[in-house]
Amino acid sequence: MEPYQIENVLSLLITAAASLTALWMITRVWIHRRSRIGSGDLQKIVEAMQNLRDSVDSMRLEVGDVAERLEFTERVLAQLANDDRTPRPRIPPA
């Protein structure tokens, strides 16, 4: 094996060892912080998630109502546009 190949292999091994060490340290910190979450904190998170779900459900209902009203309005306007007996509305100048 040539000297430059040995240098490349050593460089690769050092980089891999440094990367694994960094991952190990990050994992330890993550586990340590994760274990600090108390039951009170967890309850707050659960309540916040439930409030978000309730808000999203409420918004879905409102969007559904608005979509139904828009669809109805579009149908009425289409009927008026197709009805020759209905006089065209005058739009006042701005």
N, C-alpha and C positions, 0 to 999 in steps of 0.2 A: 504494500500500500504506500502510495506516495505521501510525502510530508504534508502537502496542501490538502489531501483527502482526509488525513488524520485531523488537521485543523478544522476542516468543515464538519467532521463527525463530532469532535469535541464541542464546537460551537453549537451544533444542533442539540447535543445532550445538555449543555448548560442552559440553553434557551428552554428546552422542555422541562428541566428541573425547576427553573425559575417560574415557569407558567404553572406547573403543578403546585408549587409552594404557594403562589398567589391564590390559586383556586382553593387550596386547603384553608388558607387564612380567611378568605371571603366566606367560605362555608362555615367556619367556626364562628365568625362574627354574626352571620345570619342566624345560626342556631341559637346563639347566646341572646340575641335581640328577640327572637321569636319566643323564647321561653319567658321573657319578661312581660308578655302581654297577660294581664290579669283577667279574671272573670268579669270584672266591672268594665274593663276596656272592651272585651269581647261583646258584652251585652250592648254597649253603646254602638258598636259597629253593626250588630244585628239590627238594632232599632233604626239606625240611619239607613241601612239597606232596605228595611221594610217601608220606611217613609219614602224612599226613592221609588220603590215598586208601586206604592199607592199613587204617587204623583204621576208616574208614567201611565198607569192604568187610567187615571182621571184624564190625562191629556189625550189618550187614545179615544176615549169616549167623546171628548169635545171635537177632536178631528173628525171622527165618524159623523157627528151631528152636522158639522160644517160641510162635509162632503155631500151628505144627503141634501142639505139646503141648496148647495151649489148645483147639484144635479137637477133638482126640481126647478130652480131658476133658469137653468139652461133649457130645459124642456119647455117651460112657459115662453121664454123668448123665442125659441125655435117655432112654436105654434103661432105666435104673434107675427113672426117674420113670414110665415107661409100663408097666413090668413089675409086675403086681399081686401076683405071688408073692414079691417082695422086701419084707421088712418095712421099715417106715419107720425110719430111724435116730433114736435118741433123742439129743437135744441136751442135755447137762447144763446145769443152771442156772449162770449166771455168779456 
